[in-house]
Amino acid sequence: MAHTGQTGQTDQTMRRVLRREIAGTIGLLTDEHDFRAMRRYRSFTFHDHAVYLRQVEALLQARAAQGTHTTVALFDPEEYADFCTAAGLDADAPATRARFTAELAAHGPTVPYDGQPLADLLPALVDEAVRQATWEYTSTLLATLGGCATCGEDLGRAAFTRAHRLLHRVLETAPPGSRHLVCSVKGHPEETLVSVLLVEEESDGTPHIDEAEALEFTSVLALGLATHSPGGLVMRVSPPTGPDRIHGWRLRGYGLEPLTAAEVFDAYCTDIESGDLISPEPNVDYCAPPDLGDDRLPPGHHH
């Protein structure tokens, strides 16, 4: 009997060890509207969003304390309902929600939990969802451009290649320091695509770039180039010492046209809604951008 008990204890110990080896994903309802949508399912037993978020945070902390890795996914009730309909699954079942969450872990927007407060994790998760949606949207539009009627070249691929090389030149010619880039492209009426790219500088001077952010940023820039849409690119450089420097370009034709220092100042110090002047930021220089040497880049597609 003693031997059996020891074996049982050993089995439990082994299971505890294995449990730490299993990565988990939690589908998170980030806002009150989505939370209320899930309350229509009887098996979803939470009644207060704030209490729900506190319980999620406590669970995340407990898993982290046990050495267990957890990924947090954005749970969208509408996508969940569509998933259940398409798969013929009962939406009012915890097992179905777990299955949907597993799908999110593989294909949806997720962020790893590293012990940060939930208040910091939530906006990061929403940003990741927006980034993924923007990438999917721009990729679809670029793909629908098809081939050039004259030479057959894939227009979307050509624009993406040029955008990638333009971004590389912007970063390559930038002054030392961390760089915060924003690309905005006007699409259909009242629709503006905006992408943000943060580039930190390592101790040896090499740039550290998030690949997913860079991919989305490049696709937005490519769409603006391919469709000749109005838009612009702004870069803020924060050097180790001295004032921040702000540079800007407008999308023009199949390239980037530098803004003068006065144009950069006007863009940053004018209220978009009212047109009124805004006081300039202290310790910030508004500058003409470095020369990109665009003549060294492939000319792009002009048919």
Sequence and secondary structure as in RCSB ss.txt:
>XXXX:A:sequence
MAHTGQTGQTDQTMRRVLRREIAGTIGLLTDEHDFRAMRRYRSFTFHDHAVYLRQVEALLQARAAQGTHTTVALF
DPEEYADFCTAAGLDADAPATRARFTAELAAHGPTVPYDGQPLADLLPALVDEAVRQATWEYTSTLLATLGGCAT
CGEDLGRAAFTRAHRLLHRVLETAPPGSRHLVCSVKGHPEETLVSVLLVEEESDGTPHIDEAEALEFTSVLALGL
ATHSPGGLVMRVSPPTGPDRIHGWRLRGYGLEPLTAAEVFDAYCTDIESGDLISPEPNVDYCAPPDLGDDRLPPG
HHH
>XXXX:A:secstr
 HHHHHHHHHHHHHHHHHHHH  EEEEE  SHHHHHHHTTSTT     HHHHHHHHHHHHHHHHHTT  EEEEE 
 HHHHHHHHHHHT  SS HHHHHHHHHHHHHHS EEE  S  HHHHHHHHHHHHHHHHHHHHHHHHHHHT B TT
T  BHHHHHHHHHHHHHHHHHHHS SSEEEEEEEEE STT EEEEEEEEEE TTS EEE HHHHHHHHHHHHHHH
HHT  EEEEEEEE SSS EEEEEEEEETTEEEE  HHHHHHHHSB TTT  B    TTEEE       GGGS   
   
